[in-house]
Amino acid sequence: MRSDTPGSFSADDVAREVGLAAARIGPYIRETPLEFSPSLSRSTGARVFLKLENTQVTGSFKARGAFNKLLSLSPADRARGIVTASTGNHALATVHALSVLGIAGEIFLPRSASPIKIAGLELRGATLQLVDEDPGTVEIIARRHAEQSGRTYVSPYNDPQVLGGQGTIAVELLRQAEHMDAVFVPVGGGGLIAGIAGYLAASDATCRIVGCQPENSPILARSTDAGRLLDMPYVETLSDATVGLVEPGAITFPICQTCVDDWVLVGESEIRAAIRLALADHSLLIEGAAALSIAALVHAAPTYHGQSVVLVLSGSHIAPTTLAAILNEA
């Protein structure tokens, strides 16, 4: 489905933001490789390519949105500083961008965030506020704190410039891929998939956009089915970067409704298997969220037999103890 909901943030709006972002963030991010996967192509019967955002600056696609948002701030807003909330990857990207651009910021994280991500933030000298709440509630607390202190709140996904920066992946894909029948994208709050899907829709690309979520936290998939944003209980998953409630009125939701063609939900054992596959067959270190796209294609392989498929690998941050446990299962 490719039509836009009147009055909503549309595919054309996304394309405009992505175009601005592509011109703005080039000096600060990497154009990540698109790598052919012989093993996944053989096992699924598709022609499979991996978009390696796990090799992006700070180890995830989040650097694209963080730099674009901060670079778009006025001098007065930069001087006041920013507040953000994250489960880890957006925080790492934002702290890096703050350092490069000379802006102050305060980072709110759930105390349950990945230890390796918290350690990375502390190593970078981040000003952290660890909160004993689920990720969705932490976002609400951080936004309220920003409003009370007169600073700009930088959402991990619910922001035009953040979404536009993340959507620059689609610009690269159109340049790198000879043909795409489907693009599989990990989904949390929807910034990444909304940016990619909106830009490709506005570009009249004919590929299908597939949203990938864990069975333990399928909020946007279930919300799309229901036609409204749902409030679902927090359940732990290896895909810790995609958990948490989606803010009411999030601009990502209408894009997901109109520009995402399919959803695939995968179990925890499938996520673990995908992490092992990436390491064994490609020497790639990926986190649980990045493994969603691999696991989803394996899960839905018969549907995409004979097609050219791109899998977005969104990030690389996985705790050594988690990785060791996953490898010991093999």
Protein Blocks (a to p, Z undefined) as FASTA:
>chain_A
ZZdcehiacfklmmmmmmmmmmmmmmmmccddddddfklmmmnopacddddfklgghhia
klmmmmmmmmmpcfklmmnopadddfklmmmmmmmmmmmnopacdddddfkbcfklmmmm
mmnopacddddbdfklmmmmmmmmmmmnopacddfklcfklmmmmmmmmmmmmmmpmbdf
bdcdddfehmmmmmmmmmmmmnopabdcdddddfklmmkmmmmmnopacdddddddfklm
lgccddehiaklmmmmmmmmbdcdddfklmmmmmmmmmmmnopacdfklmmmmmmmmmmm
mmmgoiacddddfbfcdcfklmmmmmmmZZ
